């Protein structure tokens, strides 16, 4: 059973890949979407920090964001809206 509260606050700590969220049968669809949206927000935050010359341990953030957006699209969330937020953080 997934620790839902932990997943909502730090999805990357609970799930290895965004698609793992989709495959978790213990989560209802709306919770999967909430977790993936949080993950996308976190990835955007990291991207902004990197643009401000803050170092990151992992340079895969652009790839992970694409995977998160793909997972959201698989759940029927409009990915065009997710890709073009009003700010970089979404």
PyMOL Python script that loads the backbone (N, CA, C, O; Angstrom):
from pymol import cmd

cmd.read_pdbstr("""\
ATOM      1  N   UNK A   1       0.848  -1.188   0.000  1.00  0.00           N
ATOM      2  CA  UNK A   1       0.000   0.000   0.000  1.00  0.00           C
ATOM      3  C   UNK A   1       0.886   1.241   0.000  1.00  0.00           C
ATOM      4  O   UNK A   1       1.853   1.331   0.757  1.00  0.00           O
ATOM      5  N   UNK A   2       0.551   2.164  -0.834  1.00  0.00           N
ATOM      6  CA  UNK A   2       1.317   3.391  -0.988  1.00  0.00           C
ATOM      7  C   UNK A   2       1.001   4.380   0.130  1.00  0.00           C
ATOM      8  O   UNK A   2      -0.155   4.545   0.518  1.00  0.00           O
ATOM      9  N   UNK A   3       2.035   5.031   0.641  1.00  0.00           N
ATOM     10  CA  UNK A   3       1.853   6.110   1.609  1.00  0.00           C
ATOM     11  C   UNK A   3       1.392   7.337   0.826  1.00  0.00           C
ATOM     12  O   UNK A   3       2.209   8.074   0.274  1.00  0.00           O
ATOM     13  N   UNK A   4       0.095   7.547   0.784  1.00  0.00           N
ATOM     14  CA  UNK A   4      -0.494   8.583  -0.060  1.00  0.00           C
ATOM     15  C   UNK A   4      -0.029   9.973   0.349  1.00  0.00           C
ATOM     16  O   UNK A   4       0.292  10.788  -0.515  1.00  0.00           O
ATOM     17  N   UNK A   5       0.013  10.258   1.627  1.00  0.00           N
ATOM     18  CA  UNK A   5       0.431  11.592   2.068  1.00  0.00           C
ATOM     19  C   UNK A   5       1.875  11.872   1.654  1.00  0.00           C
ATOM     20  O   UNK A   5       2.184  12.970   1.192  1.00  0.00           O
ATOM     21  N   UNK A   6       2.744  10.903   1.813  1.00  0.00           N
ATOM     22  CA  UNK A   6       4.139  11.083   1.397  1.00  0.00           C
ATOM     23  C   UNK A   6       4.226  11.251  -0.112  1.00  0.00           C
ATOM     24  O   UNK A   6       5.012  12.060  -0.603  1.00  0.00           O
ATOM     25  N   UNK A   7       3.430  10.499  -0.843  1.00  0.00           N
ATOM     26  CA  UNK A   7       3.437  10.593  -2.304  1.00  0.00           C
ATOM     27  C   UNK A   7       2.929  11.953  -2.771  1.00  0.00           C
ATOM     28  O   UNK A   7       3.409  12.481  -3.774  1.00  0.00           O
ATOM     29  N   UNK A   8       1.962  12.524  -2.054  1.00  0.00           N
ATOM     30  CA  UNK A   8       1.435  13.835  -2.428  1.00  0.00           C
ATOM     31  C   UNK A   8       2.455  14.947  -2.170  1.00  0.00           C
ATOM     32  O   UNK A   8       2.430  15.974  -2.848  1.00  0.00           O
ATOM     33  N   UNK A   9       3.333  14.756  -1.218  1.00  0.00           N
ATOM     34  CA  UNK A   9       4.318  15.791  -0.874  1.00  0.00           C
ATOM     35  C   UNK A   9       5.636  15.634  -1.616  1.00  0.00           C
ATOM     36  O   UNK A   9       6.301  16.626  -1.913  1.00  0.00           O
ATOM     37  N   UNK A  10       6.017  14.403  -1.916  1.00  0.00           N
ATOM     38  CA  UNK A  10       7.286  14.166  -2.612  1.00  0.00           C
ATOM     39  C   UNK A  10       7.174  12.891  -3.443  1.00  0.00           C
ATOM     40  O   UNK A  10       7.683  11.843  -3.047  1.00  0.00           O
ATOM     41  N   UNK A  11       6.510  12.978  -4.594  1.00  0.00           N
ATOM     42  CA  UNK A  11       6.295  11.786  -5.411  1.00  0.00           C
ATOM     43  C   UNK A  11       7.580  11.064  -5.815  1.00  0.00           C
ATOM     44  O   UNK A  11       7.610   9.834  -5.869  1.00  0.00           O
ATOM     45  N   UNK A  12       8.623  11.811  -6.095  1.00  0.00           N
ATOM     46  CA  UNK A  12       9.880  11.193  -6.541  1.00  0.00           C
ATOM     47  C   UNK A  12      10.528  10.353  -5.451  1.00  0.00           C
ATOM     48  O   UNK A  12      11.347   9.481  -5.744  1.00  0.00           O
ATOM     49  N   UNK A  13      10.173  10.606  -4.206  1.00  0.00           N
ATOM     50  CA  UNK A  13      10.713   9.811  -3.107  1.00  0.00           C
ATOM     51  C   UNK A  13       9.991   8.465  -2.985  1.00  0.00           C
ATOM     52  O   UNK A  13      10.564   7.484  -2.510  1.00  0.00           O
ATOM     53  N   UNK A  14       8.744   8.432  -3.413  1.00  0.00           N
ATOM     54  CA  UNK A  14       7.921   7.227  -3.289  1.00  0.00           C
ATOM     55  C   UNK A  14       7.956   6.379  -4.558  1.00  0.00           C
ATOM     56  O   UNK A  14       7.976   5.150  -4.490  1.00  0.00           O
ATOM     57  N   UNK A  15       7.965   7.040  -5.711  1.00  0.00           N
ATOM     58  CA  UNK A  15       7.918   6.335  -6.990  1.00  0.00           C
ATOM     59  C   UNK A  15       9.221   6.542  -7.755  1.00  0.00           C
ATOM     60  O   UNK A  15       9.769   7.644  -7.785  1.00  0.00           O
ATOM     61  N   UNK A  16       9.705   5.476  -8.368  1.00  0.00           N
ATOM     62  CA  UNK A  16      10.944   5.565  -9.141  1.00  0.00           C
ATOM     63  C   UNK A  16      10.713   6.265 -10.480  1.00  0.00           C
ATOM     64  O   UNK A  16      11.548   7.052 -10.927  1.00  0.00           O
ATOM     65  N   UNK A  17       9.583   5.976 -11.112  1.00  0.00           N
ATOM     66  CA  UNK A  17       9.238   6.545 -12.420  1.00  0.00           C
ATOM     67  C   UNK A  17       7.792   7.038 -12.389  1.00  0.00           C
ATOM     68  O   UNK A  17       6.960   6.468 -11.685  1.00  0.00           O
ATOM     69  N   UNK A  18       7.489   8.087 -13.143  1.00  0.00           N
ATOM     70  CA  UNK A  18       6.110   8.580 -13.173  1.00  0.00           C
ATOM     71  C   UNK A  18       5.091   7.514 -13.573  1.00  0.00           C
ATOM     72  O   UNK A  18       3.971   7.508 -13.064  1.00  0.00           O
ATOM     73  N   UNK A  19       5.465   6.629 -14.465  1.00  0.00           N
ATOM     74  CA  UNK A  19       4.508   5.596 -14.896  1.00  0.00           C
ATOM     75  C   UNK A  19       4.165   4.641 -13.755  1.00  0.00           C
ATOM     76  O   UNK A  19       3.122   3.988 -13.790  1.00  0.00           O
ATOM     77  N   UNK A  20       5.026   4.554 -12.753  1.00  0.00           N
ATOM     78  CA  UNK A  20       4.731   3.717 -11.586  1.00  0.00           C
ATOM     79  C   UNK A  20       3.484   4.211 -10.855  1.00  0.00           C
ATOM     80  O   UNK A  20       2.770   3.425 -10.233  1.00  0.00           O
ATOM     81  N   UNK A  21       3.229   5.505 -10.931  1.00  0.00           N
ATOM     82  CA  UNK A  21       2.024   6.058 -10.308  1.00  0.00           C
ATOM     83  C   UNK A  21       0.789   5.469 -10.995  1.00  0.00           C
ATOM     84  O   UNK A  21      -0.167   5.066 -10.331  1.00  0.00           O
ATOM     85  N   UNK A  22       0.818   5.426 -12.308  1.00  0.00           N
ATOM     86  CA  UNK A  22      -0.317   4.878 -13.070  1.00  0.00           C
ATOM     87  C   UNK A  22      -0.539   3.412 -12.729  1.00  0.00           C
ATOM     88  O   UNK A  22      -1.680   2.961 -12.621  1.00  0.00           O
ATOM     89  N   UNK A  23       0.530   2.681 -12.563  1.00  0.00           N
ATOM     90  CA  UNK A  23       0.433   1.240 -12.322  1.00  0.00           C
ATOM     91  C   UNK A  23       0.077   0.886 -10.884  1.00  0.00           C
ATOM     92  O   UNK A  23      -0.185  -0.281 -10.592  1.00  0.00           O
ATOM     93  N   UNK A  24       0.059   1.853  -9.985  1.00  0.00           N
ATOM     94  CA  UNK A  24      -0.268   1.594  -8.584  1.00  0.00           C
ATOM     95  C   UNK A  24      -1.778   1.433  -8.441  1.00  0.00           C
ATOM     96  O   UNK A  24      -2.521   2.414  -8.459  1.00  0.00           O
ATOM     97  N   UNK A  25      -2.217   0.196  -8.299  1.00  0.00           N
ATOM     98  CA  UNK A  25      -3.650  -0.106  -8.210  1.00  0.00           C
ATOM     99  C   UNK A  25      -4.287   0.307  -6.890  1.00  0.00           C
ATOM    100  O   UNK A  25      -5.510   0.272  -6.760  1.00  0.00           O
ATOM    101  N   UNK A  26      -3.478   0.697  -5.909  1.00  0.00           N
ATOM    102  CA  UNK A  26      -4.043   1.120  -4.629  1.00  0.00           C
ATOM    103  C   UNK A  26      -4.498   2.582  -4.662  1.00  0.00           C
ATOM    104  O   UNK A  26      -5.143   3.054  -3.726  1.00  0.00           O
ATOM    105  N   UNK A  27      -4.162   3.297  -5.740  1.00  0.00           N
ATOM    106  CA  UNK A  27      -4.510   4.712  -5.849  1.00  0.00           C
ATOM    107  C   UNK A  27      -5.688   4.920  -6.802  1.00  0.00           C
ATOM    108  O   UNK A  27      -5.708   4.358  -7.897  1.00  0.00           O
ATOM    109  N   UNK A  28      -6.667   5.725  -6.389  1.00  0.00           N
ATOM    110  CA  UNK A  28      -7.739   6.075  -7.326  1.00  0.00           C
ATOM    111  C   UNK A  28      -7.205   7.058  -8.378  1.00  0.00           C
ATOM    112  O   UNK A  28      -6.186   7.715  -8.167  1.00  0.00           O
ATOM    113  N   UNK A  29      -7.898   7.144  -9.495  1.00  0.00           N
ATOM    114  CA  UNK A  29      -7.461   7.984 -10.612  1.00  0.00           C
ATOM    115  C   UNK A  29      -7.203   9.424 -10.185  1.00  0.00           C
ATOM    116  O   UNK A  29      -6.183  10.004 -10.557  1.00  0.00           O
ATOM    117  N   UNK A  30      -8.118  10.012  -9.406  1.00  0.00           N
ATOM    118  CA  UNK A  30      -7.951  11.413  -9.015  1.00  0.00           C
ATOM    119  C   UNK A  30      -6.692  11.626  -8.173  1.00  0.00           C
ATOM    120  O   UNK A  30      -6.059  12.679  -8.263  1.00  0.00           O
ATOM    121  N   UNK A  31      -6.328  10.641  -7.362  1.00  0.00           N
ATOM    122  CA  UNK A  31      -5.118  10.745  -6.551  1.00  0.00           C
ATOM    123  C   UNK A  31      -3.875  10.614  -7.435  1.00  0.00           C
ATOM    124  O   UNK A  31      -2.875  11.293  -7.206  1.00  0.00           O
ATOM    125  N   UNK A  32      -3.939   9.745  -8.436  1.00  0.00           N
ATOM    126  CA  UNK A  32      -2.825   9.608  -9.378  1.00  0.00           C
ATOM    127  C   UNK A  32      -2.570  10.945 -10.076  1.00  0.00           C
ATOM    128  O   UNK A  32      -1.425  11.369 -10.234  1.00  0.00           O
ATOM    129  N   UNK A  33      -3.653  11.598 -10.489  1.00  0.00           N
ATOM    130  CA  UNK A  33      -3.523  12.890 -11.165  1.00  0.00           C
ATOM    131  C   UNK A  33      -2.922  13.924 -10.217  1.00  0.00           C
ATOM    132  O   UNK A  33      -2.030  14.678 -10.607  1.00  0.00           O
ATOM    133  N   UNK A  34      -3.401  13.964  -8.990  1.00  0.00           N
ATOM    134  CA  UNK A  34      -2.877  14.918  -8.004  1.00  0.00           C
ATOM    135  C   UNK A  34      -1.383  14.698  -7.764  1.00  0.00           C
ATOM    136  O   UNK A  34      -0.611  15.656  -7.708  1.00  0.00           O
ATOM    137  N   UNK A  35      -0.984  13.450  -7.624  1.00  0.00           N
ATOM    138  CA  UNK A  35       0.423  13.124  -7.389  1.00  0.00           C
ATOM    139  C   UNK A  35       1.269  13.507  -8.598  1.00  0.00           C
ATOM    140  O   UNK A  35       2.341  14.093  -8.445  1.00  0.00           O
ATOM    141  N   UNK A  36       0.801  13.183  -9.780  1.00  0.00           N
ATOM    142  CA  UNK A  36       1.562  13.512 -10.990  1.00  0.00           C
ATOM    143  C   UNK A  36       1.653  15.019 -11.208  1.00  0.00           C
ATOM    144  O   UNK A  36       2.690  15.512 -11.653  1.00  0.00           O
ATOM    145  N   UNK A  37       0.592  15.756 -10.906  1.00  0.00           N
ATOM    146  CA  UNK A  37       0.647  17.208 -11.029  1.00  0.00           C
ATOM    147  C   UNK A  37       1.662  17.792 -10.049  1.00  0.00           C
ATOM    148  O   UNK A  37       2.388  18.729 -10.381  1.00  0.00           O
ATOM    149  N   UNK A  38       1.707  17.235  -8.848  1.00  0.00           N
ATOM    150  CA  UNK A  38       2.700  17.694  -7.870  1.00  0.00           C
ATOM    151  C   UNK A  38       4.112  17.412  -8.388  1.00  0.00           C
ATOM    152  O   UNK A  38       5.008  18.247  -8.269  1.00  0.00           O
ATOM    153  N   UNK A  39       4.291  16.229  -8.960  1.00  0.00           N
ATOM    154  CA  UNK A  39       5.595  15.844  -9.494  1.00  0.00           C
ATOM    155  C   UNK A  39       6.012  16.802 -10.607  1.00  0.00           C
ATOM    156  O   UNK A  39       7.170  17.216 -10.671  1.00  0.00           O
ATOM    157  N   UNK A  40       5.073  17.156 -11.483  1.00  0.00           N
ATOM    158  CA  UNK A  40       5.368  18.105 -12.564  1.00  0.00           C
ATOM    159  C   UNK A  40       5.763  19.459 -11.978  1.00  0.00           C
ATOM    160  O   UNK A  40       6.712  20.087 -12.447  1.00  0.00           O
ATOM    161  N   UNK A  41       5.045  19.903 -10.968  1.00  0.00           N
ATOM    162  CA  UNK A  41       5.373  21.173 -10.314  1.00  0.00           C
ATOM    163  C   UNK A  41       6.779  21.122  -9.725  1.00  0.00           C
ATOM    164  O   UNK A  41       7.565  22.054  -9.897  1.00  0.00           O
ATOM    165  N   UNK A  42       7.089  20.038  -9.035  1.00  0.00           N
ATOM    166  CA  UNK A  42       8.426  19.887  -8.443  1.00  0.00           C
ATOM    167  C   UNK A  42       9.515  19.933  -9.503  1.00  0.00           C
ATOM    168  O   UNK A  42      10.552  20.567  -9.308  1.00  0.00           O
ATOM    169  N   UNK A  43       9.282  19.265 -10.619  1.00  0.00           N
ATOM    170  CA  UNK A  43      10.275  19.246 -11.696  1.00  0.00           C
ATOM    171  C   UNK A  43      10.472  20.640 -12.288  1.00  0.00           C
ATOM    172  O   UNK A  43      11.588  21.021 -12.641  1.00  0.00           O
ATOM    173  N   UNK A  44       9.387  21.392 -12.392  1.00  0.00           N
ATOM    174  CA  UNK A  44       9.500  22.769 -12.891  1.00  0.00           C
ATOM    175  C   UNK A  44      10.271  23.639 -11.903  1.00  0.00           C
ATOM    176  O   UNK A  44      11.071  24.481 -12.308  1.00  0.00           O
ATOM    177  N   UNK A  45      10.034  23.439 -10.620  1.00  0.00           N
ATOM    178  CA  UNK A  45      10.765  24.187  -9.594  1.00  0.00           C
ATOM    179  C   UNK A  45      12.273  23.922  -9.699  1.00  0.00           C
ATOM    180  O   UNK A  45      13.086  24.842  -9.597  1.00  0.00           O
ATOM    181  N   UNK A  46      12.620  22.681  -9.900  1.00  0.00           N
ATOM    182  CA  UNK A  46      14.035  22.320 -10.045  1.00  0.00           C
ATOM    183  C   UNK A  46      14.619  22.975 -11.288  1.00  0.00           C
ATOM    184  O   UNK A  46      15.753  23.452 -11.272  1.00  0.00           O
ATOM    185  N   UNK A  47      13.853  22.995 -12.347  1.00  0.00           N
ATOM    186  CA  UNK A  47      14.307  23.622 -13.586  1.00  0.00           C
ATOM    187  C   UNK A  47      14.573  25.111 -13.383  1.00  0.00           C
ATOM    188  O   UNK A  47      15.574  25.634 -13.872  1.00  0.00           O
ATOM    189  N   UNK A  48      13.687  25.790 -12.669  1.00  0.00           N
ATOM    190  CA  UNK A  48      13.875  27.210 -12.377  1.00  0.00           C
ATOM    191  C   UNK A  48      15.139  27.406 -11.538  1.00  0.00           C
ATOM    192  O   UNK A  48      15.924  28.316 -11.802  1.00  0.00           O
ATOM    193  N   UNK A  49      15.331  26.573 -10.551  1.00  0.00           N
ATOM    194  CA  UNK A  49      16.526  26.680  -9.705  1.00  0.00           C
ATOM    195  C   UNK A  49      17.793  26.476 -10.528  1.00  0.00           C
ATOM    196  O   UNK A  49      18.784  27.179 -10.331  1.00  0.00           O
ATOM    197  N   UNK A  50      17.762  25.523 -11.441  1.00  0.00           N
ATOM    198  CA  UNK A  50      18.933  25.288 -12.285  1.00  0.00           C
ATOM    199  C   UNK A  50      19.219  26.487 -13.176  1.00  0.00           C
ATOM    200  O   UNK A  50      20.378  26.822 -13.419  1.00  0.00           O
ATOM    201  N   UNK A  51      18.157  27.139 -13.668  1.00  0.00           N
ATOM    202  CA  UNK A  51      18.346  28.337 -14.482  1.00  0.00           C
ATOM    203  C   UNK A  51      18.969  29.468 -13.674  1.00  0.00           C
ATOM    204  O   UNK A  51      19.623  30.351 -14.229  1.00  0.00           O
ATOM    205  N   UNK A  52      18.764  29.436 -12.368  1.00  0.00           N
ATOM    206  CA  UNK A  52      19.347  30.452 -11.492  1.00  0.00           C
ATOM    207  C   UNK A  52      20.702  29.993 -10.956  1.00  0.00           C
ATOM    208  O   UNK A  52      21.180  30.484  -9.933  1.00  0.00           O
ATOM    209  N   UNK A  53      21.304  29.049 -11.662  1.00  0.00           N
ATOM    210  CA  UNK A  53      22.638  28.524 -11.357  1.00  0.00           C
ATOM    211  C   UNK A  53      22.739  27.761 -10.049  1.00  0.00           C
ATOM    212  O   UNK A  53      23.823  27.653  -9.476  1.00  0.00           O
ATOM    213  N   UNK A  54      21.643  27.241  -9.579  1.00  0.00           N
ATOM    214  CA  UNK A  54      21.697  26.338  -8.435  1.00  0.00           C
ATOM    215  C   UNK A  54      21.949  24.951  -8.984  1.00  0.00           C
ATOM    216  O   UNK A  54      21.364  24.568  -9.997  1.00  0.00           O
ATOM    217  N   UNK A  55      22.794  24.208  -8.343  1.00  0.00           N
ATOM    218  CA  UNK A  55      23.170  22.890  -8.843  1.00  0.00           C
ATOM    219  C   UNK A  55      22.155  21.837  -8.420  1.00  0.00           C
ATOM    220  O   UNK A  55      21.549  21.920  -7.352  1.00  0.00           O
ATOM    221  N   UNK A  56      21.991  20.863  -9.275  1.00  0.00           N
ATOM    222  CA  UNK A  56      21.111  19.732  -9.012  1.00  0.00           C
ATOM    223  C   UNK A  56      21.940  18.455  -9.063  1.00  0.00           C
ATOM    224  O   UNK A  56      22.919  18.357  -9.803  1.00  0.00           O
ATOM    225  N   UNK A  57      21.528  17.489  -8.266  1.00  0.00           N
ATOM    226  CA  UNK A  57      22.237  16.213  -8.267  1.00  0.00           C
ATOM    227  C   UNK A  57      21.968  15.420  -9.540  1.00  0.00           C
ATOM    228  O   UNK A  57      22.770  14.567  -9.919  1.00  0.00           O
ATOM    229  N   UNK A  58      20.875  15.686 -10.186  1.00  0.00           N
ATOM    230  CA  UNK A  58      20.440  14.889 -11.325  1.00  0.00           C
ATOM    231  C   UNK A  58      20.070  15.818 -12.475  1.00  0.00           C
ATOM    232  O   UNK A  58      19.310  16.768 -12.282  1.00  0.00           O
ATOM    233  N   UNK A  59      20.591  15.560 -13.653  1.00  0.00           N
ATOM    234  CA  UNK A  59      20.272  16.412 -14.797  1.00  0.00           C
ATOM    235  C   UNK A  59      19.182  15.806 -15.668  1.00  0.00           C
ATOM    236  O   UNK A  59      19.046  16.192 -16.829  1.00  0.00           O
ATOM    237  N   UNK A  60      18.406  14.872 -15.143  1.00  0.00           N
ATOM    238  CA  UNK A  60      17.340  14.211 -15.893  1.00  0.00           C
ATOM    239  C   UNK A  60      15.993  14.905 -15.741  1.00  0.00           C
ATOM    240  O   UNK A  60      14.972  14.356 -16.155  1.00  0.00           O
ATOM    241  N   UNK A  61      15.969  16.084 -15.163  1.00  0.00           N
ATOM    242  CA  UNK A  61      14.687  16.705 -14.833  1.00  0.00           C
ATOM    243  C   UNK A  61      13.812  16.976 -16.040  1.00  0.00           C
ATOM    244  O   UNK A  61      12.595  16.804 -15.961  1.00  0.00           O
ATOM    245  N   UNK A  62      14.391  17.394 -17.151  1.00  0.00           N
ATOM    246  CA  UNK A  62      13.588  17.598 -18.359  1.00  0.00           C
ATOM    247  C   UNK A  62      12.966  16.303 -18.838  1.00  0.00           C
ATOM    248  O   UNK A  62      11.824  16.284 -19.297  1.00  0.00           O
ATOM    249  N   UNK A  63      13.715  15.228 -18.730  1.00  0.00           N
ATOM    250  CA  UNK A  63      13.222  13.909 -19.133  1.00  0.00           C
ATOM    251  C   UNK A  63      12.097  13.472 -18.198  1.00  0.00           C
ATOM    252  O   UNK A  63      11.060  12.985 -18.649  1.00  0.00           O
ATOM    253  N   UNK A  64      12.306  13.647 -16.910  1.00  0.00           N
ATOM    254  CA  UNK A  64      11.291  13.248 -15.937  1.00  0.00           C
ATOM    255  C   UNK A  64      10.010  14.061 -16.150  1.00  0.00           C
ATOM    256  O   UNK A  64       8.913  13.505 -16.091  1.00  0.00           O
ATOM    257  N   UNK A  65      10.136  15.365 -16.394  1.00  0.00           N
ATOM    258  CA  UNK A  65       8.948  16.180 -16.633  1.00  0.00           C
ATOM    259  C   UNK A  65       8.180  15.657 -17.840  1.00  0.00           C
ATOM    260  O   UNK A  65       6.952  15.576 -17.804  1.00  0.00           O
ATOM    261  N   UNK A  66       8.885  15.304 -18.898  1.00  0.00           N
ATOM    262  CA  UNK A  66       8.214  14.730 -20.068  1.00  0.00           C
ATOM    263  C   UNK A  66       7.486  13.440 -19.711  1.00  0.00           C
ATOM    264  O   UNK A  66       6.375  13.200 -20.183  1.00  0.00           O
ATOM    265  N   UNK A  67       8.107  12.614 -18.883  1.00  0.00           N
ATOM    266  CA  UNK A  67       7.478  11.352 -18.458  1.00  0.00           C
ATOM    267  C   UNK A  67       6.232  11.632 -17.612  1.00  0.00           C
ATOM    268  O   UNK A  67       5.216  10.950 -17.752  1.00  0.00           O
ATOM    269  N   UNK A  68       6.314  12.630 -16.741  1.00  0.00           N
ATOM    270  CA  UNK A  68       5.162  12.990 -15.912  1.00  0.00           C
ATOM    271  C   UNK A  68       4.016  13.471 -16.792  1.00  0.00           C
ATOM    272  O   UNK A  68       2.871  13.055 -16.609  1.00  0.00           O
ATOM    273  N   UNK A  69       4.323  14.347 -17.747  1.00  0.00           N
ATOM    274  CA  UNK A  69       3.281  14.868 -18.630  1.00  0.00           C
ATOM    275  C   UNK A  69       2.672  13.760 -19.484  1.00  0.00           C
ATOM    276  O   UNK A  69       1.473  13.774 -19.764  1.00  0.00           O
ATOM    277  N   UNK A  70       3.496  12.807 -19.895  1.00  0.00           N
ATOM    278  CA  UNK A  70       3.000  11.666 -20.654  1.00  0.00           C
ATOM    279  C   UNK A  70       2.054  10.814 -19.793  1.00  0.00           C
ATOM    280  O   UNK A  70       1.018  10.351 -20.269  1.00  0.00           O
ATOM    281  N   UNK A  71       2.419  10.617 -18.536  1.00  0.00           N
ATOM    282  CA  UNK A  71       1.574   9.845 -17.625  1.00  0.00           C
ATOM    283  C   UNK A  71       0.241  10.566 -17.398  1.00  0.00           C
ATOM    284  O   UNK A  71      -0.813   9.932 -17.369  1.00  0.00           O
ATOM    285  N   UNK A  72       0.291  11.882 -17.239  1.00  0.00           N
ATOM    286  CA  UNK A  72      -0.948  12.645 -17.086  1.00  0.00           C
ATOM    287  C   UNK A  72      -1.831  12.509 -18.320  1.00  0.00           C
ATOM    288  O   UNK A  72      -3.048  12.353 -18.212  1.00  0.00           O
ATOM    289  N   UNK A  73      -1.214  12.568 -19.477  1.00  0.00           N
ATOM    290  CA  UNK A  73      -1.975  12.422 -20.719  1.00  0.00           C
ATOM    291  C   UNK A  73      -2.617  11.039 -20.791  1.00  0.00           C
ATOM    292  O   UNK A  73      -3.752  10.898 -21.246  1.00  0.00           O
ATOM    293  N   UNK A  74      -1.890  10.029 -20.344  1.00  0.00           N
ATOM    294  CA  UNK A  74      -2.439   8.668 -20.332  1.00  0.00           C
ATOM    295  C   UNK A  74      -3.680   8.575 -19.439  1.00  0.00           C
ATOM    296  O   UNK A  74      -4.573   7.763 -19.676  1.00  0.00           O
ATOM    297  N   UNK A  75      -3.715   9.424 -18.409  1.00  0.00           N
ATOM    298  CA  UNK A  75      -4.873   9.458 -17.516  1.00  0.00           C
ATOM    299  C   UNK A  75      -5.972  10.388 -18.023  1.00  0.00           C
ATOM    300  O   UNK A  75      -6.997  10.561 -17.364  1.00  0.00           O
ATOM    301  N   UNK A  76      -5.755  10.985 -19.192  1.00  0.00           N
ATOM    302  CA  UNK A  76      -6.778  11.830 -19.793  1.00  0.00           C
ATOM    303  C   UNK A  76      -6.686  13.301 -19.436  1.00  0.00           C
ATOM    304  O   UNK A  76      -7.610  14.063 -19.720  1.00  0.00           O
ATOM    305  N   UNK A  77      -5.583  13.716 -18.815  1.00  0.00           N
ATOM    306  CA  UNK A  77      -5.394  15.124 -18.475  1.00  0.00           C
ATOM    307  C   UNK A  77      -4.809  15.827 -19.685  1.00  0.00           C
ATOM    308  O   UNK A  77      -3.882  15.313 -20.312  1.00  0.00           O
ATOM    309  N   UNK A  78      -5.336  16.996 -20.022  1.00  0.00           N
ATOM    310  CA  UNK A  78      -4.885  17.755 -21.180  1.00  0.00           C
ATOM    311  C   UNK A  78      -3.440  18.187 -20.982  1.00  0.00           C
ATOM    312  O   UNK A  78      -3.163  19.093 -20.197  1.00  0.00           O
ATOM    313  N   UNK A  79      -2.524  17.549 -21.685  1.00  0.00           N
ATOM    314  CA  UNK A  79      -1.097  17.832 -21.506  1.00  0.00           C
ATOM    315  C   UNK A  79      -0.696  19.170 -22.094  1.00  0.00           C
ATOM    316  O   UNK A  79       0.305  19.741 -21.662  1.00  0.00           O
ATOM    317  N   UNK A  80      -1.447  19.703 -23.078  1.00  0.00           N
ATOM    318  CA  UNK A  80      -1.119  21.021 -23.622  1.00  0.00           C
ATOM    319  C   UNK A  80      -1.199  22.074 -22.534  1.00  0.00           C
ATOM    320  O   UNK A  80      -0.352  22.963 -22.456  1.00  0.00           O
ATOM    321  N   UNK A  81      -2.212  21.975 -21.700  1.00  0.00           N
ATOM    322  CA  UNK A  81      -2.360  22.906 -20.596  1.00  0.00           C
ATOM    323  C   UNK A  81      -1.224  22.719 -19.596  1.00  0.00           C
ATOM    324  O   UNK A  81      -0.728  23.699 -19.041  1.00  0.00           O
ATOM    325  N   UNK A  82      -0.805  21.481 -19.357  1.00  0.00           N
ATOM    326  CA  UNK A  82       0.275  21.205 -18.420  1.00  0.00           C
ATOM    327  C   UNK A  82       1.616  21.708 -18.942  1.00  0.00           C
ATOM    328  O   UNK A  82       2.470  22.100 -18.146  1.00  0.00           O
ATOM    329  N   UNK A  83       1.823  21.707 -20.249  1.00  0.00           N
ATOM    330  CA  UNK A  83       3.105  22.111 -20.816  1.00  0.00           C
ATOM    331  C   UNK A  83       3.267  23.620 -20.869  1.00  0.00           C
ATOM    332  O   UNK A  83       4.394  24.114 -20.895  1.00  0.00           O
ATOM    333  N   UNK A  84       2.173  24.359 -20.885  1.00  0.00           N
ATOM    334  CA  UNK A  84       2.240  25.808 -21.046  1.00  0.00           C
ATOM    335  C   UNK A  84       1.586  26.539 -19.869  1.00  0.00           C
ATOM    336  O   UNK A  84       0.599  27.251 -20.060  1.00  0.00           O
ATOM    337  N   UNK A  85       2.113  26.375 -18.682  1.00  0.00           N
ATOM    338  CA  UNK A  85       1.520  27.066 -17.540  1.00  0.00           C
ATOM    339  C   UNK A  85       1.836  28.561 -17.595  1.00  0.00           C
ATOM    340  O   UNK A  85       2.738  28.970 -18.326  1.00  0.00           O
ATOM    341  N   UNK A  86       1.112  29.376 -16.837  1.00  0.00           N
ATOM    342  CA  UNK A  86       1.356  30.815 -16.853  1.00  0.00           C
ATOM    343  C   UNK A  86       2.725  31.195 -16.303  1.00  0.00           C
ATOM    344  O   UNK A  86       3.263  32.245 -16.653  1.00  0.00           O
ATOM    345  N   UNK A  87       3.293  30.347 -15.444  1.00  0.00           N
ATOM    346  CA  UNK A  87       4.654  30.546 -14.953  1.00  0.00           C
ATOM    347  C   UNK A  87       5.411  29.242 -15.120  1.00  0.00           C
ATOM    348  O   UNK A  87       4.805  28.206 -15.395  1.00  0.00           O
ATOM    349  N   UNK A  88       6.700  29.275 -14.963  1.00  0.00           N
ATOM    350  CA  UNK A  88       7.486  28.048 -15.123  1.00  0.00           C
ATOM    351  C   UNK A  88       7.103  26.998 -14.082  1.00  0.00           C
ATOM    352  O   UNK A  88       7.224  25.801 -14.340  1.00  0.00           O
ATOM    353  N   UNK A  89       6.651  27.425 -12.931  1.00  0.00           N
ATOM    354  CA  UNK A  89       6.279  26.488 -11.888  1.00  0.00           C
ATOM    355  C   UNK A  89       4.910  25.867 -12.111  1.00  0.00           C
ATOM    356  O   UNK A  89       4.572  24.887 -11.448  1.00  0.00           O
ATOM    357  N   UNK A  90       4.133  26.394 -13.003  1.00  0.00           N
ATOM    358  CA  UNK A  90       2.813  25.842 -13.256  1.00  0.00           C
ATOM    359  C   UNK A  90       1.793  26.575 -12.468  1.00  0.00           C
ATOM    360  O   UNK A  90       0.607  26.256 -12.545  1.00  0.00           O
TER     361      UNK A  90
END
""", "prot")
cmd.dss("prot")
cmd.show_as("cartoon", "prot")
cmd.util.cbc("prot")
cmd.orient("prot")
